[in-house]
Amino acid sequence: MGSIDLPKSPNVFHPEKPSAVGSRNSLAQENRDQQKEVDQLLHEETNKVLHHVTSKLPKEVLERLDVMGGLKEKIYNYFNQNYQNMFNRYIVTTEDEMVKKVRNFIDKEEMKTLARYTPKEIAELLDQVGGADKFNTGEVEKSIVNMFGHLQGHIQRGVNELENLTNALLRQKTDVGAFIRGENAYSVVKCSFKDNIYKPKTVTDVKLSVNILDSELISPIFHYQVTVEYLIKDLIAKHIIDMIDKEIEKLKDQLVDEGREELNDTEIIFEKMKKVKDFTDDDVENPKSKRYSIIAKELMDRINNLRAEIDPATFDQLNIRENLKKIIDIENIRNRGYNTAVNSLTSILDTSKMGYQYIENLKNARLLIIREYEDTDRAVLPDERYQIRMQYYDNSQLNEERKAYDAQILSFQNEVEHIWDVLEAIYEKNKFLKRITDFNDLAKIMKRRIHKKKEKEGNPVYEKMAKVWDEISFIPAAETDVESLNRTYLYDKDKIKNRLILMREKLKTMYSYQYPIQRRVIEERLNFLEKEFNRFDYMINPYHIQPGLLLDVDITSIKRKKATLDGMANVLNEFLHGVSKGFQDAAFASFSRRRSTVREDINQSFAATTTDDTYADSKSNYLSMINNVDSVLADITSKPAPASAPKAKPRTGVVDTGVKKGTATKSKPAGKAKSRGGLKELD
């Protein structure tokens, strides 16, 4: 019977047809006599049962039973109906299913062989996709991998978003805590929430600045103008550090093999410092110096001051410096870190439903500006929007930023002081022909009387005392090197704000409900200065930025919705996870329980000093002793120790190392049995 005659189950169900589900006949058995095999099995089992019955029952009982007739027939029928019909049909069905699988496998293999007899059009298609001799499935596989990768990314992003929203709901956070996760909080330079100028009741403006240091970047960022020599030296320096780390690992293994004590963190640092001289030195002019053991001095001299571009007039493809530069450019060391950060940020925005209509990537300046809308006029922009400014700063750039910040704060001081002087002059002019207007007028009138009284008492006159407090801001503390090198300008900003407030109050006092031209002009100037100063105060102080990547985010969001705020929180957390290695504390990373925290008396207790039952029942747990300290004190003071007891018997402590209490306890030496917290002196 051929493969065509095989009924394809589970479409066919029949107890007798071969290869059908539930059939007792199987094609896999081929020419075997199934009925004969079954009869042999049943006869054997029946005879076993009959033999067992005849051997166990008494003779008088066997004579009454029709052993050769009815009993054997009943046992035979029992086996035939149950054993054969259930077990055998299960075996048959299993065999038939295996036959189908083998048949399908053969069909697939035959189809592979028949594939060479395909029509001409399909052959041309396969030739275009994978070549003349094979069908290349690489592109299809890449597509499948990309699909699963994107699916996994969407699932992960959804989980992160759900986690952030759940945490915000559970903690009822509407401030910085809901905006950025705890593990990235250290990178925040400035974060402030304030009411929008145009819609203060319904809209919030958020300013967030995140500083990722050079040492924390997964892929280091270099400026476009950095020299090829600097890049090569940076690679050599990393190679030297790696070699030193390998030497330290060898030293650790050697100490372990010798059974000596391992190095602690401080000793490892000193050992690394000692190893530096083995790989490099400061002899720049000597070609045989250790610093030129990796790259020769001649090659380093060729690329001296070689930057990103070479003058076309001197460019020669066969020169050594051009080829050295080409090797560095092929590895894309110069642009790798910055491009990675840009790609990471833009791709996260694209997949996080945070689209943008304006992007400006100033590659050579290492500056990226992204705005949700192209317009910058706040009066016409919607209430849900964001702007991102990502820039890489080195030390020289930060120094220039600090100089500009110093000049700007000084300019604000001068302008505010100028309008202060103008307003003071108008105020003094308005007091003309008025006897008393303020406290100073009254003090002038009473000046002579006060002077006479002070002279009689021998006390100094107020006018001759040093006036240190300007009555605007409190007296600042003297600057140290910390303040001079890291200026906060908190005192100067506070003074400017207070002056602006005092000037507005003085205007109200002077003019009340009148609005002459003088008041209108001064108020316009005050409004302008206050608006610009608030904008300046909203900026980041460059004195508190360290070299690295700075992410400056401005968000405007509706208070009751916070759609942009929540979306940007997910974007920032994912971006920081992909770009930054995060803060790493070496002390915590290599932390192990110190000796000071593994003490024999960590479970403090009143140990038994005599055979008295009162002392034998003392508390063994420190916490329970504290909770019951009153009763313990009363118990000890009511029953003093016998005279035979030693005056300062050492306590017995139990080391908490997993061993049951009472086993292997170690008593401390008598010379070290001093009190901890006054507990030892109670006896």
JOSULKA-V968416 format. One record per residue. N is the residue number from 1. RES is the residue in one letter. SS is DSSP state (@ for helix, = for strand, . for the rest). BURIAL is 1 if it has 16 or more other ideal C-beta (glycine too) atoms within 10 Angstrom, else 0. Layout:
BEGIN
N & RES & SS & BURIAL
N & RES & SS & BURIAL
END
This chain:
BEGIN
1 & M & . & 0
2 & G & . & 0
3 & S & @ & 0
4 & I & @ & 0
5 & D & @ & 0
6 & L & . & 1
7 & P & . & 1
8 & K & . & 0
9 & S & . & 1
10 & P & . & 0
11 & N & . & 0
12 & V & . & 0
13 & F & = & 0
14 & H & . & 0
15 & P & . & 0
16 & E & . & 0
17 & K & . & 1
18 & P & . & 1
19 & S & . & 1
20 & A & . & 1
21 & V & = & 1
22 & G & . & 1
23 & S & . & 1
24 & R & . & 1
25 & N & . & 1
26 & S & . & 1
27 & L & @ & 1
28 & A & @ & 0
29 & Q & @ & 0
30 & E & . & 0
31 & N & . & 0
32 & R & . & 0
33 & D & . & 0
34 & Q & @ & 0
35 & Q & @ & 0
36 & K & @ & 0
37 & E & @ & 0
38 & V & @ & 1
39 & D & @ & 0
40 & Q & @ & 0
41 & L & @ & 0
42 & L & @ & 1
43 & H & @ & 0
44 & E & @ & 0
45 & E & @ & 1
46 & T & @ & 1
47 & N & @ & 0
48 & K & @ & 0
49 & V & @ & 0
50 & L & @ & 1
51 & H & @ & 0
52 & H & @ & 0
53 & V & @ & 1
54 & T & @ & 0
55 & S & @ & 0
56 & K & @ & 0
57 & L & . & 0
58 & P & . & 0
59 & K & @ & 0
60 & E & @ & 0
61 & V & @ & 0
62 & L & @ & 0
63 & E & @ & 0
64 & R & @ & 0
65 & L & . & 0
66 & D & . & 0
67 & V & @ & 0
68 & M & @ & 0
69 & G & @ & 0
70 & G & @ & 0
71 & L & @ & 1
72 & K & @ & 1
73 & E & @ & 0
74 & K & @ & 0
75 & I & @ & 1
76 & Y & @ & 1
77 & N & @ & 0
78 & Y & @ & 0
79 & F & @ & 1
80 & N & @ & 1
81 & Q & @ & 0
82 & N & @ & 0
83 & Y & @ & 0
84 & Q & @ & 1
85 & N & @ & 0
86 & M & @ & 0
87 & F & @ & 0
88 & N & @ & 1
89 & R & @ & 1
90 & Y & @ & 0
91 & I & @ & 0
92 & V & @ & 1
93 & T & @ & 1
94 & T & @ & 0
95 & E & @ & 0
96 & D & @ & 1
97 & E & @ & 0
98 & M & @ & 0
99 & V & @ & 1
100 & K & @ & 0
101 & K & @ & 0
102 & V & @ & 0
103 & R & @ & 0
104 & N & @ & 0
105 & F & @ & 0
106 & I & @ & 0
107 & D & @ & 0
108 & K & @ & 0
109 & E & @ & 0
110 & E & @ & 0
111 & M & @ & 0
112 & K & @ & 0
113 & T & @ & 0
114 & L & @ & 0
115 & A & @ & 0
116 & R & @ & 0
117 & Y & @ & 0
118 & T & . & 0
119 & P & . & 0
120 & K & @ & 0
121 & E & @ & 0
122 & I & @ & 0
123 & A & @ & 0
124 & E & @ & 0
125 & L & @ & 0
126 & L & @ & 1
127 & D & @ & 0
128 & Q & @ & 0
129 & V & @ & 0
130 & G & @ & 0
131 & G & . & 0
132 & A & . & 0
133 & D & . & 0
134 & K & . & 0
135 & F & . & 0
136 & N & . & 0
137 & T & . & 0
138 & G & @ & 0
139 & E & @ & 0
140 & V & @ & 0
141 & E & @ & 0
142 & K & @ & 0
143 & S & @ & 0
144 & I & @ & 0
145 & V & @ & 0
146 & N & @ & 0
147 & M & @ & 0
148 & F & @ & 0
149 & G & @ & 0
150 & H & @ & 0
151 & L & @ & 0
152 & Q & @ & 0
153 & G & @ & 0
154 & H & @ & 0
155 & I & @ & 0
156 & Q & @ & 0
157 & R & @ & 1
158 & G & @ & 0
159 & V & @ & 0
160 & N & @ & 1
161 & E & @ & 1
162 & L & @ & 0
163 & E & @ & 0
164 & N & @ & 1
165 & L & @ & 0
166 & T & @ & 0
167 & N & @ & 0
168 & A & @ & 1
169 & L & @ & 0
170 & L & @ & 0
171 & R & @ & 0
172 & Q & . & 0
173 & K & . & 0
174 & T & . & 0
175 & D & . & 0
176 & V & @ & 0
177 & G & @ & 0
178 & A & @ & 1
179 & F & @ & 1
180 & I & . & 1
181 & R & . & 1
182 & G & @ & 0
183 & E & @ & 0
184 & N & @ & 1
185 & A & @ & 0
186 & Y & @ & 0
187 & S & @ & 1
188 & V & = & 0
189 & V & = & 1
190 & K & = & 1
191 & C & = & 1
192 & S & = & 0
193 & F & = & 1
194 & K & = & 0
195 & D & = & 0
196 & N & . & 1
197 & I & . & 0
198 & Y & . & 0
199 & K & . & 0
200 & P & . & 0
201 & K & . & 0
202 & T & . & 0
203 & V & = & 1
204 & T & = & 1
205 & D & = & 1
206 & V & = & 1
207 & K & = & 1
208 & L & = & 1
209 & S & = & 1
210 & V & = & 1
211 & N & = & 1
212 & I & = & 1
213 & L & = & 0
214 & D & @ & 1
215 & S & @ & 0
216 & E & @ & 1
217 & L & = & 1
218 & I & . & 0
219 & S & . & 0
220 & P & . & 0
221 & I & . & 1
222 & F & . & 1
223 & H & . & 1
224 & Y & . & 0
225 & Q & . & 0
226 & V & . & 0
227 & T & . & 0
228 & V & @ & 1
229 & E & @ & 1
230 & Y & @ & 1
231 & L & @ & 1
232 & I & @ & 1
233 & K & @ & 0
234 & D & @ & 0
235 & L & @ & 0
236 & I & @ & 1
237 & A & @ & 0
238 & K & @ & 0
239 & H & @ & 0
240 & I & @ & 1
241 & I & @ & 0
242 & D & @ & 0
243 & M & @ & 0
244 & I & @ & 1
245 & D & @ & 0
246 & K & @ & 0
247 & E & @ & 1
248 & I & @ & 1
249 & E & @ & 0
250 & K & @ & 0
251 & L & @ & 0
252 & K & @ & 0
253 & D & @ & 0
254 & Q & @ & 0
255 & L & @ & 0
256 & V & @ & 0
257 & D & @ & 0
258 & E & . & 0
259 & G & . & 0
260 & R & . & 0
261 & E & . & 0
262 & E & . & 0
263 & L & . & 0
264 & N & . & 0
265 & D & @ & 0
266 & T & @ & 0
267 & E & @ & 0
268 & I & @ & 1
269 & I & @ & 0
270 & F & @ & 0
271 & E & @ & 0
272 & K & @ & 0
273 & M & @ & 0
274 & K & @ & 0
275 & K & @ & 1
276 & V & @ & 0
277 & K & . & 0
278 & D & . & 0
279 & F & . & 1
280 & T & . & 1
281 & D & . & 0
282 & D & . & 0
283 & D & . & 0
284 & V & . & 0
285 & E & . & 0
286 & N & . & 0
287 & P & . & 0
288 & K & . & 0
289 & S & . & 0
290 & K & @ & 1
291 & R & @ & 1
292 & Y & @ & 1
293 & S & . & 0
294 & I & . & 0
295 & I & . & 0
296 & A & . & 0
297 & K & @ & 0
298 & E & @ & 0
299 & L & @ & 0
300 & M & @ & 1
301 & D & @ & 0
302 & R & @ & 1
303 & I & . & 1
304 & N & . & 0
305 & N & . & 0
306 & L & . & 1
307 & R & . & 0
308 & A & . & 1
309 & E & . & 0
310 & I & . & 0
311 & D & . & 0
312 & P & @ & 0
313 & A & @ & 0
314 & T & @ & 0
315 & F & . & 0
316 & D & . & 0
317 & Q & . & 0
318 & L & . & 0
319 & N & . & 0
320 & I & @ & 0
321 & R & @ & 1
322 & E & @ & 1
323 & N & @ & 0
324 & L & @ & 1
325 & K & @ & 1
326 & K & @ & 0
327 & I & @ & 0
328 & I & @ & 1
329 & D & @ & 0
330 & I & @ & 0
331 & E & @ & 0
332 & N & . & 0
333 & I & @ & 1
334 & R & @ & 1
335 & N & @ & 1
336 & R & @ & 0
337 & G & @ & 1
338 & Y & @ & 1
339 & N & @ & 0
340 & T & @ & 1
341 & A & @ & 1
342 & V & @ & 1
343 & N & @ & 0
344 & S & @ & 1
345 & L & @ & 1
346 & T & @ & 1
347 & S & @ & 0
348 & I & @ & 1
349 & L & @ & 1
350 & D & @ & 0
351 & T & @ & 0
352 & S & . & 1
353 & K & . & 0
354 & M & . & 1
355 & G & . & 0
356 & Y & . & 1
357 & Q & . & 0
358 & Y & = & 0
359 & I & = & 0
360 & E & = & 0
361 & N & = & 0
362 & L & = & 0
363 & K & . & 0
364 & N & . & 0
365 & A & . & 0
366 & R & . & 1
367 & L & = & 1
368 & L & = & 1
369 & I & = & 0
370 & I & = & 1
371 & R & = & 1
372 & E & . & 1
373 & Y & . & 0
374 & E & . & 0
375 & D & . & 0
376 & T & . & 0
377 & D & . & 0
378 & R & . & 0
379 & A & . & 0
380 & V & . & 0
381 & L & . & 1
382 & P & . & 0
383 & D & . & 1
384 & E & . & 1
385 & R & = & 1
386 & Y & = & 1
387 & Q & = & 1
388 & I & = & 1
389 & R & = & 1
390 & M & = & 1
391 & Q & = & 0
392 & Y & = & 1
393 & Y & = & 1
394 & D & . & 0
395 & N & @ & 0
396 & S & @ & 0
397 & Q & @ & 1
398 & L & @ & 1
399 & N & @ & 0
400 & E & @ & 0
401 & E & @ & 1
402 & R & @ & 1
403 & K & @ & 0
404 & A & @ & 0
405 & Y & @ & 1
406 & D & @ & 0
407 & A & @ & 0
408 & Q & @ & 0
409 & I & @ & 1
410 & L & @ & 0
411 & S & @ & 0
412 & F & @ & 1
413 & Q & @ & 0
414 & N & @ & 0
415 & E & @ & 1
416 & V & @ & 1
417 & E & @ & 0
418 & H & @ & 0
419 & I & @ & 1
420 & W & @ & 1
421 & D & @ & 0
422 & V & @ & 0
423 & L & @ & 1
424 & E & @ & 0
425 & A & @ & 0
426 & I & @ & 1
427 & Y & @ & 0
428 & E & @ & 0
429 & K & @ & 0
430 & N & @ & 0
431 & K & . & 0
432 & F & . & 0
433 & L & . & 0
434 & K & . & 0
435 & R & . & 0
436 & I & . & 0
437 & T & . & 0
438 & D & . & 0
439 & F & @ & 0
440 & N & @ & 0
441 & D & @ & 0
442 & L & @ & 0
443 & A & @ & 0
444 & K & @ & 0
445 & I & @ & 0
446 & M & . & 0
447 & K & @ & 0
448 & R & @ & 0
449 & R & @ & 0
450 & I & @ & 0
451 & H & @ & 0
452 & K & @ & 0
453 & K & @ & 0
454 & K & @ & 0
455 & E & @ & 0
456 & K & @ & 0
457 & E & @ & 0
458 & G & . & 0
459 & N & . & 0
460 & P & . & 0
461 & V & . & 0
462 & Y & @ & 0
463 & E & @ & 0
464 & K & @ & 0
465 & M & . & 0
466 & A & . & 0
467 & K & . & 0
468 & V & . & 0
469 & W & . & 0
470 & D & . & 0
471 & E & . & 0
472 & I & . & 0
473 & S & . & 1
474 & F & . & 0
475 & I & . & 0
476 & P & . & 0
477 & A & . & 0
478 & A & . & 0
479 & E & . & 0
480 & T & . & 0
481 & D & @ & 0
482 & V & @ & 0
483 & E & @ & 0
484 & S & @ & 0
485 & L & @ & 0
486 & N & . & 0
487 & R & . & 1
488 & T & . & 0
489 & Y & . & 1
490 & L & @ & 0
491 & Y & @ & 0
492 & D & @ & 1
493 & K & @ & 1
494 & D & @ & 0
495 & K & @ & 1
496 & I & @ & 1
497 & K & @ & 1
498 & N & @ & 0
499 & R & @ & 1
500 & L & @ & 1
501 & I & @ & 0
502 & L & @ & 0
503 & M & @ & 1
504 & R & @ & 1
505 & E & @ & 0
506 & K & @ & 1
507 & L & @ & 1
508 & K & @ & 0
509 & T & @ & 0
510 & M & @ & 1
511 & Y & @ & 1
512 & S & . & 0
513 & Y & . & 0
514 & Q & . & 0
515 & Y & . & 0
516 & P & . & 0
517 & I & @ & 0
518 & Q & @ & 1
519 & R & @ & 1
520 & R & @ & 0
521 & V & @ & 0
522 & I & @ & 1
523 & E & @ & 0
524 & E & @ & 0
525 & R & @ & 1
526 & L & @ & 1
527 & N & @ & 0
528 & F & @ & 0
529 & L & @ & 1
530 & E & @ & 1
531 & K & @ & 0
532 & E & @ & 0
533 & F & @ & 1
534 & N & @ & 0
535 & R & @ & 0
536 & F & @ & 0
537 & D & @ & 0
538 & Y & @ & 0
539 & M & . & 0
540 & I & . & 1
541 & N & . & 1
542 & P & @ & 1
543 & Y & @ & 1
544 & H & @ & 0
545 & I & . & 1
546 & Q & . & 0
547 & P & . & 1
548 & G & = & 1
549 & L & = & 1
550 & L & = & 1
551 & L & = & 1
552 & D & = & 1
553 & V & = & 1
554 & D & = & 1
555 & I & = & 1
556 & T & = & 1
557 & S & = & 1
558 & I & = & 1
559 & K & . & 1
560 & R & . & 0
561 & K & . & 0
562 & K & . & 1
563 & A & @ & 0
564 & T & @ & 1
565 & L & @ & 1
566 & D & @ & 1
567 & G & @ & 1
568 & M & @ & 1
569 & A & @ & 1
570 & N & @ & 1
571 & V & @ & 1
572 & L & @ & 1
573 & N & @ & 1
574 & E & @ & 1
575 & F & @ & 1
576 & L & @ & 1
577 & H & @ & 1
578 & G & @ & 0
579 & V & @ & 1
580 & S & = & 1
581 & K & . & 0
582 & G & . & 0
583 & F & . & 0
584 & Q & . & 0
585 & D & . & 0
586 & A & @ & 0
587 & A & @ & 0
588 & F & @ & 0
589 & A & @ & 0
590 & S & . & 0
591 & F & . & 0
592 & S & . & 0
593 & R & . & 0
594 & R & . & 0
595 & R & @ & 0
596 & S & @ & 0
597 & T & @ & 0
598 & V & . & 0
599 & R & . & 0
600 & E & . & 0
601 & D & . & 1
602 & I & . & 0
603 & N & . & 1
604 & Q & . & 1
605 & S & . & 1
606 & F & . & 1
607 & A & . & 1
608 & A & . & 0
609 & T & . & 1
610 & T & . & 0
611 & T & . & 0
612 & D & . & 0
613 & D & @ & 0
614 & T & @ & 0
615 & Y & @ & 1
616 & A & @ & 0
617 & D & . & 0
618 & S & . & 0
619 & K & . & 1
620 & S & . & 1
621 & N & . & 0
622 & Y & @ & 0
623 & L & @ & 0
624 & S & @ & 0
625 & M & @ & 1
626 & I & @ & 0
627 & N & @ & 0
628 & N & . & 0
629 & V & @ & 0
630 & D & @ & 0
631 & S & @ & 0
632 & V & @ & 1
633 & L & @ & 0
634 & A & @ & 0
635 & D & @ & 0
636 & I & @ & 1
637 & T & @ & 0
638 & S & @ & 0
639 & K & . & 0
640 & P & . & 0
641 & A & . & 1
642 & P & . & 0
643 & A & . & 0
644 & S & . & 0
645 & A & . & 0
646 & P & . & 0
647 & K & . & 0
648 & A & . & 0
649 & K & . & 1
650 & P & . & 1
651 & R & . & 1
652 & T & = & 1
653 & G & = & 1
654 & V & . & 1
655 & V & . & 0
656 & D & . & 0
657 & T & . & 0
658 & G & . & 0
659 & V & . & 0
660 & K & . & 0
661 & K & . & 0
662 & G & . & 0
663 & T & . & 0
664 & A & . & 0
665 & T & . & 0
666 & K & = & 0
667 & S & = & 0
668 & K & . & 0
669 & P & . & 0
670 & A & @ & 0
671 & G & @ & 0
672 & K & @ & 0
673 & A & . & 0
674 & K & . & 0
675 & S & . & 0
676 & R & . & 0
677 & G & . & 0
678 & G & . & 0
679 & L & . & 1
680 & K & @ & 1
681 & E & @ & 0
682 & L & @ & 0
683 & D & . & 1
END
